[in-house]
Amino acid sequence: MNTHDLVAFVAMVETGSIVAASARLNLTQPGVTRRIQNLEEMLGAQLLDRLSKPLKPTAAGYEAYEHGRRVLRMLDDLKSGVANDGVVRGEFRLGLTPFLSEMGLSGPLDRVRAEFPALAVRVVSGWSPHQVERVCRNELDAAAVCLPDGATPPVDLVTDDLGAQPVVFVVARNMKIAKSVDLECLSRMSWVINQDGCGFRDVLKRRFDAAHLPFSIAVEALDSELRLSLVARGVGIGLVTPVGLKRSAWRSKLKLVKVENFDPAVRAWMVHRPPAGRLARPIKTFRDALDDELQALTRL
């Protein structure tokens, strides 16, 4: 097998197109196509559904991709293992959930880049369930995710529990509402919240469903500051971490609301498939640095 052909196929699957794969590999589009065709001939199977737009792997293609990523990772491990200088090289595909992106892309990422300068770190943002699935499918090497408190990652992954992450309820400062309300009162309000897939949203939905109460959404928005600006204008009630509220430009126009017998939280996890191989040290470095950031938040 020509590993260059495998690299081209993997790049096409991960980028979603021949054009993007050619840009990643610095090859012409015909060059990428030719390498994928070579791999198909060698394997005796059609790997891409060329009638679909955009191109998608066939069932055989998905299986070839999963095995191919493992082969390429083993080759990277081999190269790092026999290198005389002991330098960790290759690619580190790291997934982050939006809640952890601000912290993960500052100190922890800088620490990994400083300790492993020859390692190409590629960060992918996405909701936690999707990130966990991508780690399971070997599309990511590791991911930092948030799951509803009480939920755990799949047992076949290596997991590190980074602790519970609390949130608070906020409304516009001029809104007439008691400082402490019950869940039924909360259910009569509309929410300004993350899009579906957010761990905090899942916690809320589960709690309202368990109480057989409605969960009405006014606005879905990914950006935290945008959500808080809408809450400050009276559009609805929102969720925010204590540090997020402290850092927000809208904090003077918001006020906290205590909900009786309900303190929502999610739990942060670092997950990866075993064995970590050459990436064991970079994963640990990132995990430890992120844990430091999260611990620092609890002291604010």
C-alpha positions in Angstrom: 0.0 0.0 0.0 1.2 3.5 -0.9 0.7 5.6 2.3 0.4 8.7 0.2 -2.8 7.3 -1.4 -4.2 6.6 2.1 -3.3 10.1 3.3 -5.1 11.6 0.3 -8.3 9.5 1.0 -8.3 10.4 4.7 -7.8 14.1 3.9 -10.8 14.0 1.5 -13.1 12.4 4.1 -12.1 14.8 6.8 -12.3 18.0 4.7 -15.4 16.9 2.8 -14.1 17.6 -0.7 -11.4 17.1 -3.2 -10.7 20.8 -3.4 -10.2 21.1 0.4 -8.1 18.0 0.5 -5.8 19.3 -2.3 -5.4 22.5 -0.3 -4.5 20.6 2.9 -2.0 18.4 1.1 -0.7 21.1 -1.3 -1.5 18.9 -4.3 -3.5 19.5 -7.5 -7.1 18.2 -7.5 -6.3 15.6 -10.2 -3.4 14.5 -8.1 -5.7 13.8 -5.1 -8.3 12.1 -7.3 -5.6 9.9 -8.8 -4.3 8.8 -5.4 -7.8 7.9 -4.2 -8.4 5.9 -7.3 -5.1 4.1 -6.7 -6.3 3.2 -3.2 -9.6 1.9 -4.6 -7.8 -0.3 -7.1 -5.5 -1.7 -4.5 -8.4 -2.5 -2.1 -10.7 -3.6 -4.8 -13.6 -1.5 -3.5 -15.3 1.7 -4.3 -14.6 4.1 -1.4 -16.5 7.2 -2.5 -20.1 7.7 -3.7 -19.4 9.9 -6.7 -23.1 10.5 -7.4 -23.6 12.3 -4.1 -23.0 16.0 -3.7 -20.9 16.7 -1.8 -18.9 13.5 -2.1 -19.5 11.0 0.7 -17.7 7.7 1.6 -19.5 4.5 0.8 -19.9 1.9 3.6 -16.6 0.4 2.5 -15.1 3.9 2.5 -16.2 4.6 6.1 -14.5 1.4 7.2 -11.4 2.1 5.2 -11.2 5.6 6.7 -11.4 4.3 10.3 -8.7 1.6 9.6 -6.7 4.1 7.6 -6.5 6.7 10.4 -5.3 4.0 12.8 -2.6 2.9 10.3 -1.4 6.5 9.8 -1.4 7.1 13.6 0.6 3.9 14.1 3.1 5.1 11.5 3.4 8.4 13.3 4.0 6.5 16.6 6.6 4.5 14.9 8.4 7.5 13.5 8.4 9.2 16.9 9.5 6.0 18.7 12.6 5.5 16.5 13.6 9.1 16.1 16.9 9.7 17.8 15.9 13.1 19.2 12.7 11.9 20.9 10.7 14.8 19.5 6.9 14.3 19.2 5.9 14.9 15.6 2.9 14.5 13.4 -0.6 15.8 13.9 -2.7 16.2 17.1 -6.5 16.5 16.3 -8.1 18.0 19.4 -11.8 18.6 19.9 -13.3 21.3 22.1 -16.8 22.1 23.2 -17.7 25.8 23.0 -17.9 26.1 26.8 -14.3 25.1 27.1 -13.0 26.8 23.9 -12.1 30.1 25.6 -10.0 28.4 28.3 -8.6 25.7 26.1 -7.4 28.0 23.3 -5.4 30.2 25.6 -3.0 28.8 28.2 -3.5 25.0 27.5 -3.0 25.3 23.8 0.1 27.6 24.3 1.6 25.1 26.7 1.2 22.2 24.2 2.7 24.3 21.4 5.6 25.4 23.6 6.5 21.8 24.8 5.9 20.1 21.5 6.9 22.6 18.7 7.2 19.9 16.0 3.6 18.8 16.6 0.9 20.2 14.4 -2.2 20.8 16.6 -5.5 21.0 14.8 -8.4 22.2 16.9 -12.0 21.4 16.0 -15.0 23.0 17.9 -18.3 21.3 18.3 -20.9 20.1 20.7 -19.9 17.5 23.2 -21.9 14.5 21.9 -20.5 15.0 18.4 -17.0 15.3 19.7 -17.2 12.1 21.7 -18.5 10.3 18.6 -15.6 11.6 16.6 -13.1 10.4 19.1 -14.8 7.0 19.1 -14.6 6.9 15.2 -10.9 7.9 15.4 -11.6 11.2 13.7 -10.2 13.1 16.7 -7.2 12.0 18.9 -8.7 13.6 22.0 -11.5 15.9 23.1 -12.4 18.1 26.1 -16.2 17.9 26.5 -19.0 18.7 28.9 -21.7 16.2 29.7 -24.8 16.5 32.0 -23.8 15.8 35.6 -24.3 12.1 36.1 -23.7 11.1 32.5 -20.4 9.5 31.6 -18.4 9.0 28.4 -18.3 5.6 26.7 -16.5 3.0 28.7 -14.1 2.1 25.8 -12.5 5.5 26.0 -9.9 6.7 28.4 -11.5 9.4 30.5 -10.3 12.1 33.0 -13.0 13.8 35.1 -12.2 17.5 35.3 -15.0 18.3 37.7 -18.5 19.9 37.8 -18.9 23.3 36.1 -21.7 25.3 37.6 -23.9 27.9 35.9 -26.3 30.7 37.2 -29.6 32.0 35.9 -29.7 35.7 34.8 -32.4 38.1 33.6 -32.5 41.8 32.7 -31.9 44.0 35.8 -35.1 45.9 35.3 -37.3 42.7 35.0 -39.7 42.4 37.9 -39.1 39.0 39.3 -38.4 37.6 42.8 -34.8 36.8 43.7 -35.8 33.2 44.3 -38.4 31.3 42.2 -39.5 27.8 41.8 -39.2 25.7 38.6 -42.9 26.3 37.7 -42.3 30.0 37.6 -39.2 29.5 35.5 -41.2 27.4 33.1 -43.4 30.4 32.2 -40.4 32.3 30.9 -38.7 32.0 27.5 -35.0 31.1 27.2 -32.1 32.7 25.4 -29.8 29.7 25.1 -27.3 27.7 23.2 -28.3 25.6 20.2 -29.3 22.0 20.7 -26.3 19.8 21.7 -25.1 22.0 24.5 -24.6 20.2 27.8 -26.2 22.9 29.9 -29.3 22.9 27.7 -29.6 19.2 28.0 -29.5 19.5 31.8 -32.3 22.1 31.7 -34.4 20.1 29.3 -34.1 16.9 31.4 -35.2 18.8 34.5 -38.2 20.4 32.9 -39.3 17.1 31.2 -39.0 15.3 34.6 -41.3 17.9 36.1 -43.7 17.7 33.1 -43.2 21.5 32.6 -42.9 23.4 29.3 -39.4 24.5 28.1 -39.9 27.5 25.8 -37.0 28.9 23.7 -37.0 32.5 22.5 -33.6 32.6 20.8 -30.9 30.1 20.1 -27.4 31.7 19.7 -23.9 30.3 20.0 -22.1 33.4 21.1 -22.2 33.9 24.9 -22.0 37.7 24.8 -24.8 37.9 22.2 -27.0 35.8 24.4 -26.3 38.0 27.4 -27.0 41.1 25.4 -30.4 39.7 24.5 -31.1 38.8 28.1 -30.2 42.3 29.2 -32.8 43.7 26.7 -35.5 41.5 28.3 -35.8 38.9 25.6 -35.8 36.1 28.1 -33.8 34.3 30.8 -30.3 32.9 30.2 -27.6 30.7 31.7 -24.0 31.7 32.2 -21.0 30.6 34.1 -20.0 32.7 37.1 -16.8 33.7 35.4 -18.6 34.4 32.1 -20.9 36.8 34.0 -18.0 38.5 35.7 -16.2 39.1 32.5 -19.3 40.2 30.5 -19.7 43.7 29.2 -23.4 43.3 30.1 -23.0 42.3 33.7 -24.3 45.7 35.1 -27.6 45.2 33.2 -28.2 41.7 34.5 -29.2 40.2 37.8 -29.1 36.7 39.2 -32.2 34.6 39.9 -32.0 31.7 42.3 -34.1 28.6 41.5 -35.3 26.6 44.4 -33.9 23.0 44.6 -32.1 23.4 41.3 -28.4 24.0 40.8 -27.6 23.0 37.2 -24.1 21.9 36.4 -22.3 19.9 33.8 -19.1 17.9 34.2 -16.0 18.5 32.1 -14.1 15.4 30.7 -11.0 14.8 28.7 -11.4 11.7 26.5 -9.3 9.8 24.1 -9.0 6.3 22.6 -6.5 3.8 24.0 -3.6 3.6 23.6 -2.5 7.2 23.2 0.9 6.2 21.8 3.1 9.2 20.8 0.3 11.6 21.8 0.2 10.5 25.5 2.4 13.4 26.6 0.7 16.1 24.6 -2.8 14.9 25.8 -1.6 14.9 29.4 0.0 18.4 29.0 -3.3 19.8 27.6 -5.4 18.0 30.2 -3.3 19.3 33.1 -3.3 22.8 31.8 -7.0 22.8 31.2 -7.6 21.4 34.7 -5.5 24.3 36.1 -7.7 26.8 34.2 -10.9 25.2 35.5 -9.6 25.1 39.1 -8.7 28.7 38.8 -12.3 29.6 37.9 -13.6 28.0 41.1 -11.4 30.4 43.1 -12.7 33.6 41.4 
